[in-house]
Amino acid sequence: MNVLSIVETAYRATIEEQDDTIIWLSHAIKGAGAGLDILLQGNAVNYGVLEQDAGGLAIGKDPQTQPPDIVGDIETLIEKGCKVFVISEDLEARGIKNAELLEGLSHISRSGLAECMNGYDLVWHW
């Protein structure tokens, strides 16, 4: 079974859990041998941007000692054979340039989304 997991809500639980819960779940599913690819759309396209650093965050006097590394998590998914798509229009709308992005991302247009979904047995939207 091949699954396309569409992630639209960005930075879900990254303060509480130090990871995006859906990206974490994707690692677990891919690690268990499932056919899983990811599509980043909306604000989640920011997950492909290099040079992110959540270090230095503190809540009151309590520092966050293990900040999230979402782009590192995406890079590891690509290394595991997960295809990671990003919607080109969403990158443009946020002023994100290709030079700022992690290598290995697959760019698709919003008009190509339906065709992309046709290649999967299930589509999940988060």
Helices and strands as residue ranges (DSSP letters): E 2-7, H 14-17, H 21-31, E 35-40, G 42-48, E 58-59, E 62-63, H 70-79, E 84-87, H 88-93, G 98-100, E 105-108, G 110-112, H 113-117, E 122-125
